[in-house]
Amino acid sequence: MAVIRLLGVRWLVVLGLLASGLACLPGCHTPRTEVIVAVDADASILALSDAFRIEVTAPDGTLRTATASLSDGAPLPRTLGLYWTEGSLGPYRVVVTAMRGTSAVTTREAHFSFVRDRTMVLRITLVSRCLTTVCTAPLVCGEDGCRDVDIAMAELEPWVGTIERLDAGSSPIDAGPDSGRPDAYVTPFDAGIDAFVAMPDAFVEPPDAFVPPDAYVPPDAFVPPDAFVPPDAFVPDDAWIPDGCTPSSETCNGLDDDCDLRTDEDFDLTSDLANCGMCGRACMPAHGTGACMASACEIAACNPGFDDCDGNADNGCEVDLNTDTNNCRSCGTMCMGGRMCCRGMCRFTCM
C-alpha cells in the first residue's frame, strides 16, 4: 500500500495513509519504493491561482487530498512524497488542480506506477494553453498539448536529492506562444532564396517575337460612336430583381431575401456560431464556450465547475463537478461508500 507524507514544509496538509502499513522513513537503509510528485505552473496559471490541490487515488479506490497555498512564499515546485510498502504497484491516479478560492482554474490528471526499490520524481506542470485546449479521453492536456494520461516509466525522473525548477527559458514553464519550440526550430528567412530566383532572361521573349507595330488595328476600324447603345436603352437599376421578389435584409434561411439571385451569401456555415453547418444550428454548448470548426460544433472551454466528461459536444459541459457523485471535482472521480459530492468533495453530509 502507499503511505503519503509531507516533504519538508511545502504542503499544508498531510495526506495520511491510503491503506495500512508504514513505509521505511528517512534514516533507515532499506531501499525505498517511492514517487515524489513535483507540482509547478507557468506564470499565467500562477497569476490566476492561490493554491494547488492534489488528489491521489489508490488502485483500491481509496482517495486522499492535500492542499498547498501559493501565498506562503515557499519555493516551487511543491512536492509530495508517496511511499509504497506492499500490494499493487499501480496504477495510482493523481489529479492536480490550480485553485482560486473554491474554483478550479485548470486541472491535470496522470496515472503512474511505482518502481520497486527506486525513488522517482513525477513532474506535473500546469500551463495556460490547457485553459482553451480540449482533449478527448483518455488524452489529457499537458505541456505540449494533448497526451496520454498514463505516465510511462521512462517519464519518471530518478531522485537525485533535490528537485530543481525547470528553467523558464528552455522548458514549458514559460508556456507562451513559443512554448516547447526550441530556437533551433526557427527557419531562417533567407534560407535557400537563391535557389528559387529564376534568371531574368528566362522569362523575356526575344525581341523579334513581339507583335510589329503595323499589325495594330487601324483607327478607322473602331466602332463608330453612333453604334453605341443609346442612353435610354440602359438596363434600369431594378431590372435585375426577379419578378415578385421584394428585397429585404439577407438572413440565413435558405432563401434569397435580398433578391440578388444568391442564397445566404452573407453567412459562413463553416465557422458561424449561430449557424454552424446549417442555418439556425447554434453552437452554444451548455455551461461552456463553443467553436464552429469546419461546420462542426466543438467545445472550446467549459465554465468553472463544469466539464465535458462524455466527450459529446451536443450536450455541452454536461457534468456539474460540484454535485455529481460519479464525477466529483473531476471527470471519473466517484464518491464511494455512500458519500455524496458536496461542492466538489466527497462527503457523507453536505453542510
C-alpha positions, -999 to 999 in steps of 0.1 A, spaced: 0 0 0 11 36 -2 19 60 26 17 97 17 36 121 38 46 157 39 80 166 23 97 194 42 72 222 49 59 227 14 25 212 17 -1 224 42 -20 192 46 -6 157 52 -25 132 30 -21 104 56 -24 67 47 -40 52 16 -40 19 34 -24 2 64 14 -4 65 40 23 71 70 26 48 106 30 58 111 66 68 142 87 61 172 74 82 167 37 76 189 19 50 163 -3 33 158 8 -4 125 27 -6 99 24 -33 87 60 -36 73 86 -60 77 123 -53 50 144 -71 65 178 -81 39 203 -90 46 236 -109 28 260 -132 36 287 -157 34 324 -149 -1 328 -163 -16 300 -142 3 312 -111 -12 347 -116 -47 332 -116 -42 308 -87 -38 309 -49 -33 272 -42 -25 238 -56 -48 208 -47 -36 172 -53 -58 141 -51 -43 107 -50 -65 76 -57 -50 41 -49 -58 11 -71 -85 0 -45 -103 34 -49 -91 50 -16 -88 88 -21 -67 113 -2 -64 150 -8 -38 177 2 -36 214 -5 -6 238 -8 -10 275 -5 8 297 -31 8 327 -8 32 314 18 63 323 -1 75 287 -3 96 279 -34 83 259 -64 79 232 -73 57 220 -45 64 183 -36 45 154 -21 61 120 -13 42 88 -18 57 56 -2 48 20 -12 51 -9 12 30 -38 -2 3 -47 -26 -1 -34 -62 25 -10 -75 -2 7 -96 -17 23 -114 -22 53 -90 -43 82 -101 -31 118 -94 -52 148 -101 -36 182 -96 -57 213 -97 -48 250 -96 -73 267 -74 -85 302 -69 -106 302 -38 -131 274 -42 -130 275 -81 -107 253 -103 -85 272 -127 -71 242 -145 -66 205 -138 -41 178 -149 -46 141 -144 -18 114 -145 -17 77 -139 16 61 -127 30 30 -111 58 27 -85 92 13 -95 102 -12 -69 132 -1 -47 135 32 -66 127 68 -56 113 85 -87 100 120 -95 68 127 -113 67 162 -126 33 178 -133 33 213 -148 1 233 -153 2 255 -183 -21 282 -196 -26 266 -231 -48 240 -213 -73 267 -204 -86 265 -240 -73 231 -252 -100 204 -253 -86 168 -253 -107 137 -258 -104 109 -231 -81 91 -225 -60 121 -236 -53 150 -212 -38 184 -218 -1 187 -209 28 210 -215 30 201 -252 -8 197 -259 -29 166 -257 -11 135 -244 -19 101 -229 -30 101 -193 -7 72 -185 29 81 -174 55 58 -189 82 46 -166 108 64 -188 90 97 -180 97 94 -143 129 110 -132 153 94 -108 155 112 -74 189 129 -71 185 145 -37 168 177 -48 142 189 -73 151 220 -92 125 241 -110 127 237 -148 144 267 -164 118 291 -178 138 296 -210 141 260 -220 111 243 -206 73 246 -208 73 269 -177 70 300 -199 41 284 -218 37 313 -242 32 313 -279 66 296 -285 62 271 -256 81 239 -263 97 252 -295 135 254 -293 152 283 -311 168 257 -334 135 251 -350 131 286 -364 136 286 -401 160 314 -414 140 337 -436 168 339 -462 174 301 -463 176 289 -499 163 321 -515 189 320 -543 178 285 -553 143 298 -562 151 330 -581 148 325 -618 172 341 -641 156 373 -656 163 362 -692 144 330 -687 111 349 -689 118 375 -716 107 367 -751 132 376 -779 126 410 -795 116 395 -828 87 377 -811 69 410 -804 39 420 -825 52 445 -851 36 480 -849 20 477 -883 -1 448 -871 -21 471 -848 -58 476 -857 -61 509 -876 -81 536 -860 -107 536 -888 -117 501 -878 -131 513 -844 -168 511 -839 -183 544 -848 -199 564 -819 -234 561 -834 -232 523 -829 -232 526 -791 -264 517 -772 -283 550 -767 -287 560 -730 -325 553 -730 -317 516 -737 -297 511 -705 -310 485 -681 -328 502 -652 -314 497 -617 -342 474 -605 -343 453 -637 -322 425 -621 -347 419 -593 -367 387 -601 -404 392 -607 -424 390 -575 -393 394 -552 -393 422 -526 -357 428 -514 -350 427 -477 -320 420 -454 -304 387 -461 -309 361 -433 -297 325 -430 -329 306 -440 -322 290 -474 -340 319 -493 -328 347 -515 -341 375 -492 -322 404 -509 -333 392 -544 -297 391 -557 -301 356 -571 -278 342 -543 -289 324 -511 -274 330 -476 -243 345 -492 -235 366 -461 -231 336 -438 -201 312 -435 -216 280 -423 -182 266 -416 -174 290 -387 -206 309 -378 -215 302 -342 -252 310 -348 -253 289 -380 -228 261 -376 -231 236 -405 -266 248 -414 -289 277 -409 -302 280 -374 -279 254 -358 -263 274 -329 -230 263 -315 -236 273 -279 -228 243 -256 -244 243 -222 -221 256 -194 -193 263 -218 -180 282 -248 -184 268 -283 -163 269 -315 -176 262 -350 -148 244 -368 -153 231 -404 -191 232 -399 -189 211 -367 -196 224 -332 -169 218 -307 -164 228 -270 -137 254 -267 -138 256 -229 -161 247 -200 -173 271 -174 -156 267 -140 -172 238 -120 -184 220 -152 -168 196 -176 -175 176 -207 -170 141 -193 -187 122 -221 -168 140 -250 -202 148 -266 -203 184 -277 -241 182 -283 -249 182 -246 -221 206 -238 -203 206 -204 -229 183 -190 -214 175 -157 -216 196 -125 -183 187 -108 -196 202 -76 -225 178 -72 -221 147 -95 -212 117 -74 -197 99 -104 -176 129 -114 -168 148 -82 -145 177 -89 -131 160 -119 -143 136 -146 -143 99 -134 -138 107 -97 -165 87 -79 -177 91 -44 -176 57 -28 -190 42 4 -223 62 4 -206 96 2 -221 124 -18 -204 151 -39 -207 183 -20 -190 214 -35 -166 191 -54 -156 170 -24 -168 135 -14 -185 138 19 -210 118 40 -231 150 46 -233 184 29 -230 212 54 
